[in-house]
């Protein structure tokens, strides 16, 4: 098994901030807008470097979406940043009508996603955002796994023509992907070839999938680990090839059971290569207050749960 090294824990929102600054340096059309959360979504460096390209919209998320859509029609590349709950659920009508329907070139920077937002609790956590964004026609949905990949995904999103939803989080997590690895929208990254079971994950659970693969290897089980940072459009060919090889899979994500990566993979498998699949997700629940580590354990979103699901699904091959 290929060993991935945790080079130091970093928050993925800081990866977004670094990627936004780099994208701004590469392209003068890139703008940043936020709803009174410049520091929280790590737009500080961009705002300091390009104050004329930073717009503070105040606590008015719906208006922020409209401003960004208007700017996009003039050829600008606006990033709108807020907490995942506020930049999806609160403004869903505006995203549908002004961004998705018009296919405007707006990038939705969604911070503090999932239950790992932590102590702020259910009202600020969101486990439904990927489902909301996947349902919008023409929306690209990205869920990178660490600081480096989030930085590179941000740069790729800026260069991509069309609306993009980019999901990242607040807690510090292992940073293990190559710093210079190009992020290709629509690509699955095979982190560990295997033959017995496929572990499919994105976001914070990719590292947990790698840890699960190590545990399974010690038991003589060969686990293939696929990092799927692009939920839509899905890299169907790579996933199908892996399912044909291993014959079963576990899909792990920091999201509810409905509408996320798990359902996307299940629908693909049903149509192309029927295979038993187990799911590690937040089930059908809201979040609650607690530290990120406590919540991941309470919701069964960790390496132990992924390994257990793999053992279970192997019995159904």
C-alpha positions as CSV (number, residue, x, y, z in Angstrom):
1,X,0.0,0.0,0.0
2,X,1.3,3.4,-0.9
3,X,1.9,5.5,2.3
4,X,0.6,9.0,2.4
5,X,2.3,11.4,4.8
6,X,0.5,14.0,6.9
7,X,2.8,17.0,6.4
8,X,1.0,19.0,9.0
9,X,-2.6,19.6,9.8
10,X,-4.2,22.6,8.1
11,X,-7.8,23.7,7.6
12,X,-9.2,23.4,4.1
13,X,-10.7,26.9,4.2
14,X,-7.1,28.3,4.4
15,X,-6.4,26.3,1.2
16,X,-9.2,28.1,-0.4
17,X,-7.8,31.5,0.8
18,X,-4.4,30.6,-0.7
19,X,-6.0,29.4,-3.9
20,X,-8.1,32.5,-4.2
21,X,-5.1,34.8,-3.8
22,X,-3.2,32.8,-6.5
23,X,-6.2,32.9,-8.9
24,X,-6.4,36.6,-8.4
25,X,-2.8,37.0,-9.3
26,X,-3.3,35.0,-12.5
27,X,-6.5,36.6,-13.6
28,X,-7.5,40.2,-13.0
29,X,-11.2,39.3,-13.6
30,X,-11.3,37.3,-10.3
31,X,-13.3,39.1,-7.6
32,X,-14.2,38.1,-4.0
33,X,-17.5,38.9,-2.3
34,X,-18.5,38.0,1.2
35,X,-21.4,38.5,3.6
36,X,-19.6,39.8,6.6
37,X,-17.4,36.8,6.9
38,X,-14.1,37.9,5.3
39,X,-11.9,36.3,8.0
40,X,-14.0,33.2,8.5
41,X,-13.8,32.3,4.8
42,X,-10.2,33.3,4.5
43,X,-10.6,36.1,2.0
44,X,-8.3,38.4,4.0
45,X,-5.2,38.0,1.9
46,X,-7.1,38.6,-1.3
47,X,-8.8,41.7,0.1
48,X,-5.4,43.1,1.2
49,X,-3.8,42.4,-2.1
50,X,-6.7,43.5,-4.3
51,X,-8.9,45.8,-2.3
52,X,-10.5,47.1,-5.5
53,X,-11.6,43.6,-6.3
54,X,-13.1,42.8,-2.9
55,X,-16.7,43.6,-2.1
56,X,-18.1,43.4,1.4
57,X,-21.8,42.8,1.0
58,X,-22.8,42.7,4.7
59,X,-25.2,40.2,6.1
60,X,-27.2,40.1,2.9
61,X,-26.5,36.8,1.2
62,X,-29.3,36.9,-1.3
63,X,-28.1,40.3,-2.5
64,X,-24.6,39.0,-2.7
65,X,-25.6,36.3,-5.1
66,X,-27.4,38.9,-7.3
67,X,-24.4,41.2,-7.3
68,X,-22.1,38.3,-8.3
69,X,-24.4,37.2,-11.1
70,X,-24.5,40.7,-12.5
71,X,-20.7,41.0,-12.3
72,X,-20.4,37.6,-14.1
73,X,-22.4,38.9,-17.0
74,X,-19.8,41.6,-17.5
75,X,-17.0,39.1,-17.8
76,X,-15.8,39.0,-14.2
77,X,-15.2,35.8,-12.3
78,X,-16.8,36.4,-8.8
79,X,-16.3,34.1,-5.8
80,X,-19.0,34.5,-3.2
81,X,-18.0,33.2,0.3
82,X,-20.0,32.4,3.4
83,X,-20.8,29.5,5.7
84,X,-22.2,26.5,3.7
85,X,-25.6,26.8,5.3
86,X,-25.9,30.5,4.4
87,X,-24.6,30.2,0.9
88,X,-26.8,27.3,-0.1
89,X,-30.1,27.0,1.9
90,X,-30.6,30.6,2.6
91,X,-30.1,31.7,-1.0
92,X,-31.3,28.7,-2.9
93,X,-33.8,30.6,-5.0
94,X,-31.2,33.2,-6.0
95,X,-28.7,30.4,-6.9
96,X,-31.3,28.7,-9.0
97,X,-32.6,31.7,-10.8
98,X,-29.6,33.9,-11.2
99,X,-26.7,31.5,-11.2
100,X,-27.7,28.0,-12.4
101,X,-30.6,29.0,-14.7
102,X,-28.6,31.8,-16.3
103,X,-25.4,29.6,-16.2
104,X,-23.5,32.6,-14.9
105,X,-19.8,32.2,-14.1
106,X,-20.2,32.5,-10.3
107,X,-18.1,30.4,-7.9
108,X,-19.7,29.5,-4.6
109,X,-17.1,29.3,-1.9
110,X,-18.8,27.2,0.9
111,X,-16.9,27.2,4.2
112,X,-17.6,25.5,7.5
113,X,-19.4,22.7,5.8
114,X,-20.5,19.5,7.4
115,X,-20.7,18.6,11.1
116,X,-17.0,19.4,11.6
117,X,-18.0,23.1,12.0
118,X,-18.2,21.8,15.6
119,X,-19.5,23.7,18.6
120,X,-21.7,26.1,16.6
121,X,-24.3,23.3,16.3
122,X,-27.1,22.3,13.9
123,X,-28.3,25.7,12.9
124,X,-24.8,26.6,11.4
125,X,-23.8,23.1,10.3
126,X,-25.1,21.7,7.0
127,X,-25.2,18.1,5.8
128,X,-27.6,18.7,2.9
129,X,-25.6,21.2,0.8
130,X,-24.2,18.8,-1.8
131,X,-27.7,17.4,-2.4
132,X,-29.0,21.0,-3.0
133,X,-26.2,21.8,-5.4
134,X,-26.2,18.5,-7.3
135,X,-29.9,19.1,-8.1
136,X,-29.2,22.3,-9.9
137,X,-28.7,21.8,-13.7
138,X,-25.2,22.7,-14.9
139,X,-23.7,23.1,-11.4
140,X,-20.3,21.7,-10.9
141,X,-19.8,20.4,-7.3
142,X,-16.3,20.1,-5.8
143,X,-15.4,18.6,-2.4
144,X,-11.6,18.5,-2.1
145,X,-9.9,16.6,0.7
146,X,-7.1,18.7,2.2
147,X,-5.4,22.1,2.2
148,X,-3.3,21.4,-1.0
149,X,-6.2,20.0,-3.0
150,X,-8.5,22.8,-1.9
151,X,-6.0,25.4,-3.0
152,X,-5.6,23.7,-6.4
153,X,-9.3,23.2,-6.8
154,X,-9.9,26.9,-6.2
155,X,-7.4,27.8,-8.9
156,X,-9.1,25.3,-11.3
157,X,-12.6,26.6,-10.4
158,X,-11.5,30.2,-11.3
159,X,-10.3,29.0,-14.7
160,X,-13.4,26.9,-15.4
161,X,-16.3,28.5,-17.3
162,X,-19.6,28.0,-15.5
163,X,-21.0,27.9,-12.0
164,X,-19.0,26.0,-9.4
165,X,-19.9,24.9,-5.9
166,X,-16.7,24.5,-3.8
167,X,-17.1,22.9,-0.4
168,X,-14.5,23.1,2.4
169,X,-14.3,23.2,6.2
170,X,-13.0,24.8,9.4
171,X,-11.1,22.1,11.3
172,X,-7.4,21.4,10.8
173,X,-7.0,18.0,9.1
174,X,-4.1,16.1,7.6
175,X,-2.5,17.7,4.6
176,X,-1.2,14.8,2.4
177,X,-1.8,15.4,-1.3
178,X,1.0,16.7,-3.4
179,X,1.4,20.5,-3.3
180,X,2.0,20.7,-7.0
181,X,-0.7,18.2,-8.2
182,X,-2.9,19.8,-10.8
183,X,-6.6,19.6,-9.9
184,X,-8.6,18.4,-12.9
185,X,-12.3,19.0,-12.6
186,X,-14.2,15.7,-13.2
187,X,-11.2,13.5,-12.3
188,X,-11.1,10.7,-9.7
189,X,-7.7,10.2,-8.0
190,X,-6.8,6.6,-7.3
191,X,-4.7,6.9,-4.1
192,X,-4.2,3.2,-3.5
193,X,-4.9,0.4,-6.1
194,X,-6.6,-2.7,-4.6
195,X,-8.5,-5.8,-5.6
196,X,-11.0,-6.8,-2.9
197,X,-13.1,-3.7,-2.1
198,X,-13.2,-0.1,-3.3
199,X,-13.3,2.7,-0.7
200,X,-14.7,5.9,-2.3
201,X,-14.5,9.1,-0.3
202,X,-14.2,12.9,-0.5
203,X,-13.5,15.8,1.8
204,X,-12.4,15.1,5.3
205,X,-13.1,11.4,5.0
206,X,-10.4,10.7,2.3
207,X,-7.7,10.5,5.0
208,X,-10.0,8.2,7.1
209,X,-10.4,6.0,4.1
210,X,-6.6,5.7,3.7
211,X,-6.4,4.8,7.4
212,X,-9.1,2.2,6.9
213,X,-7.3,0.7,4.0
214,X,-4.2,0.3,6.2
215,X,-6.2,-1.5,8.8
216,X,-7.8,-3.8,6.2
217,X,-4.4,-4.5,4.7
218,X,-3.3,-5.8,8.0
219,X,-6.2,-8.3,7.8
220,X,-5.2,-9.4,4.3
221,X,-7.9,-7.3,2.6
222,X,-6.8,-5.3,-0.4
223,X,-8.7,-2.0,-0.5
224,X,-8.6,0.4,-3.5
225,X,-9.0,4.0,-2.3
226,X,-10.6,6.5,-4.7
227,X,-10.6,10.2,-3.8
228,X,-13.6,11.7,-5.6
229,X,-13.4,15.5,-5.2
230,X,-15.7,16.2,-8.1
231,X,-19.2,14.9,-7.2
232,X,-20.7,16.4,-10.3
233,X,-19.8,15.7,-13.1
234,X,-18.8,12.3,-11.8
235,X,-15.8,10.4,-13.3
236,X,-17.9,7.5,-14.2
237,X,-15.3,5.5,-16.2
238,X,-12.9,5.3,-13.3
239,X,-15.5,4.3,-10.7
240,X,-17.0,1.7,-13.0
241,X,-13.6,0.2,-13.7
242,X,-12.9,0.0,-10.0
243,X,-16.2,-1.6,-9.2
244,X,-15.7,-4.2,-12.0
245,X,-12.3,-5.0,-10.5
246,X,-13.3,-5.3,-6.8
247,X,-17.0,-6.2,-7.0
248,X,-18.0,-4.1,-4.0
249,X,-17.6,-0.7,-2.5
250,X,-17.9,1.6,0.5
251,X,-18.8,5.3,0.0
252,X,-17.8,7.6,2.8
253,X,-18.8,11.3,3.0
254,X,-19.4,14.0,5.6
255,X,-22.9,14.5,4.3
256,X,-26.4,13.1,4.9
257,X,-27.4,9.9,3.2
258,X,-29.7,11.7,0.7
259,X,-28.4,13.4,-2.4
260,X,-24.6,13.2,-1.9
261,X,-21.7,11.2,-3.3
262,X,-23.2,7.9,-2.1
263,X,-26.4,8.3,-4.1
264,X,-24.4,9.4,-7.1
265,X,-22.2,6.3,-7.0
266,X,-25.2,4.0,-6.2
267,X,-27.1,5.4,-9.3
268,X,-24.1,4.8,-11.5
269,X,-23.6,1.3,-10.2
270,X,-27.3,0.4,-10.7
271,X,-27.1,1.5,-14.3
272,X,-23.6,0.2,-15.3
273,X,-22.2,-2.4,-12.9
274,X,-24.5,-3.7,-10.2
275,X,-22.4,-4.3,-7.1
276,X,-23.1,-4.3,-3.3
277,X,-22.3,-0.9,-1.8
278,X,-22.2,0.1,1.9
279,X,-22.5,3.7,3.0
280,X,-20.7,5.7,5.7
281,X,-22.5,9.1,6.1
282,X,-24.5,11.2,8.5
283,X,-27.7,9.2,7.9
284,X,-30.9,11.2,8.1
285,X,-29.9,13.6,11.0
286,X,-29.1,17.2,11.7
287,X,-25.9,18.1,13.4
288,X,-25.3,19.0,17.1
289,X,-22.8,20.8,19.2
290,X,-19.4,19.2,20.0
291,X,-15.8,19.2,18.9
292,X,-15.1,18.0,15.3
293,X,-13.5,14.8,16.7
294,X,-16.4,14.1,19.0
295,X,-18.9,14.6,16.2
296,X,-17.1,12.5,13.7
297,X,-17.0,9.7,16.2
298,X,-20.6,10.1,17.3
299,X,-21.8,10.0,13.7
300,X,-19.5,7.1,12.7
301,X,-17.5,9.1,10.2
302,X,-14.1,7.7,10.7
303,X,-11.6,5.0,9.7
304,X,-13.1,2.4,12.0
305,X,-16.6,2.8,10.5
306,X,-15.2,2.6,7.0
307,X,-13.3,-0.5,7.7
308,X,-16.3,-2.1,9.4
309,X,-18.5,-1.2,6.4
310,X,-15.9,-2.8,4.1
311,X,-15.9,-6.1,6.1
312,X,-19.7,-6.1,5.9
313,X,-20.0,-5.4,2.2
314,X,-17.4,-8.1,1.4
315,X,-19.8,-10.6,2.8
316,X,-22.3,-9.6,0.1
317,X,-20.1,-10.1,-2.9
